[in-house]
Amino acid sequence: MGQGPRARLFELLRTRAFERKRVILASGRESDFFIDCKQAVLSAEGHALVGEEMLEAVGRLGPCVAVAGVELGGCPLASAVAMTSFHRGAPLDAVYVRKDAKDHGSKRLLEGNGALEPGARIALLEDVVTTGGSTLKAAAKLRDAGYAIAGVVALVDRLEGGREAIEADGLVFVALYTRSDFIPP
């Protein structure tokens, strides 16, 4: 993958997040490998690298005013991108998309969206995409709240139909890495 932040981020994911083992994924499917991106992203270096690389990918989606992270893995991605965008002088707010509404207090499905205008364009961030199911649910919550979705940026695409499902919903999909980067064909 060459030198630079992209290669270093991949190295962190490969050494801290990737495992060859049998697991049941959130989609209910069984897999012979697991990528727990939080193990790499939640390091200080991981935050810095993912902020840089995902912000660059978000830029390919056209103008946005915010980035939304799907609970839980997408939340640190949104925060890292928001912080990086601020330091670069073109701030994007972070929004967290809950899987379920809080059962107390505000009972919100979205956090951090209070200052966004109706119709605001938001990029949706995911750590790992398998079937695209959780991404599409989050996209529906953002649309229901009155926002436009610029597209989806995933850290890793497992190449198991997620891209196709997301694109079938009319969304642009960008993945920084795929299964093939971790397990060459």
N, C-alpha and C positions, 0 to 999 in steps of 0.2 A: 504493500500500500504506500510505499514511499515514506518520506519524512514529513514532519509537520504535525499540527494539532489533530488532523483527521486520523493520521496513523497512530498517534499516541492515544487518542480516545479509543480506537479499535483495540489497541494493546491492553488498555484497562478493562475493556469489556471482555476480551478473550481470557485474560488472566484472573479477573475477579468475578465475572458474571456468568461465564459459559461453563456448563458441565455436561458431559456425556453420561446420562443416566435416564432411566425410565421414570416418567412423571405423567400425571394427569393435569392437563392445562385447564385454564378458566373456561375454555370452549367445551370442555368435557372430553376432548380427544386425548388419546395417549400419545406420548412422544418419546423418542430415544435421546432427546437432548433438552436442556433447560437453559434459558438465559434470564437471570435475575438482574436486570440492568441497575437496580437500586444499589447493588453492591459496588458498582463502579461509579455511578452518577453521584451518590451521596458523599463521596470523598471530596475534599476541597478541590483537588486537581480536576476531578470528574465534573464538578459543577462548572468550573471555568471553561473546560474544553467543550462540554455539551452546550453551554451558552453560546460559544462562538460558532460551533458547527451547525447547530439548529437554527440560530438566527440567520446564518447565511442561507440555509434551505428555505426558511420562511420568506426571505427576500424574493425567492423565485415564484412565490404565489401572488405577487402584486401587493398593492398597499393594504396594510392592516393597522388596526389601532390597538389590538390586544392579541395575546396568545392564551389558549385555554388548555389546561392539563387535565386529563381524565384521572380521577382518584384511583389509585394512590400513586402509581408509577409515573404518571404524567405531571403530577404537581411539582416535583422538583425541577422538571424540565422547563415548565412555564416560568418558575421563579428564576432559574438560571438565565433563560432567554430575556426575561424582563430586565434583570440587572445588567446584563451585557448590553442590551439596547440603550439603557439609560447612560451607561458609560460611553457609548458611541454617539450620544447626542440625538438619538431618534427613539425616544422611549415608547415601548409597548407595555401596556399593563398586563398583569397576569390574572387569569381567572381560573378558579378550580371548579371542575364539574363533578359533583357528588354522584355516586351510584344511586343513593336514595336520599330523599329529603331528611334533614335533621328532624328528630322527633321532639325537639324542644327549642326554645328561643325563637330564632328567626324562621325556622323550618325551611331554609333555603335549599335549592338544588344547585345554585351557583354561588360562588364566593368571589368577591373582588370586582364584581361587575357594576357596582352602584353608580359609578361616574360615566358609564358608557351610554352613548346615545342609541336610541332605537335604530336598527339597521346597521349598526357598526360591523365592520368586517373583522372577523376573528379567525386566526389560524389555530387549528386543533392539533395538539401534540400528544403522541403516544410513545410509550417505551417499546413495547413489543406488539406487533399485529399478527394474529393468527388467522381467524376467520373474518375479522372486521366487526364482529358483533358488538363489542363494547364501544368501539369507535362510532358506529352508527347510532347507538343509543345516546351517546354524548352529543352527537351532531343534532339529533332530534331535540334534545333538551335546549341546546343553544338556539335552534330555529324557533322552538316554541316560545322562547323568551324574546324573540324579535330580532335576533342577530343573523347576519349573513356569514357563511363560512367560506373563507378564502381557499381552504384546502386542508389537507392532513399531512403532517410531517411525523414520520415514525423513526425512532432510533434503529429498530430492527424489524424487518419484514421476514417472517418465517417461511414465506412462499407457500402458504397453505390456503390460498383463496381470498385472503383479506384485501389485497389490492383490487382484485376484480369486483368484490362486493362493494368496496368504497367507491370505486370509479362508476359502478352501475348506479350508485346513488347520486351521480353527477358531480362528485368531488374529485379534485386533483389530488394525487397521492405521490408523496416523495418519501423515499426511505434512504437513510444514510448508509445502512448496511443490510445485507440479507443473509439468509441461511447459508448461501453459497460462500460467503466470506469466512464463515466459521467451519463449515463442512464442505470443502470443495467437491464438486460433482465427480 
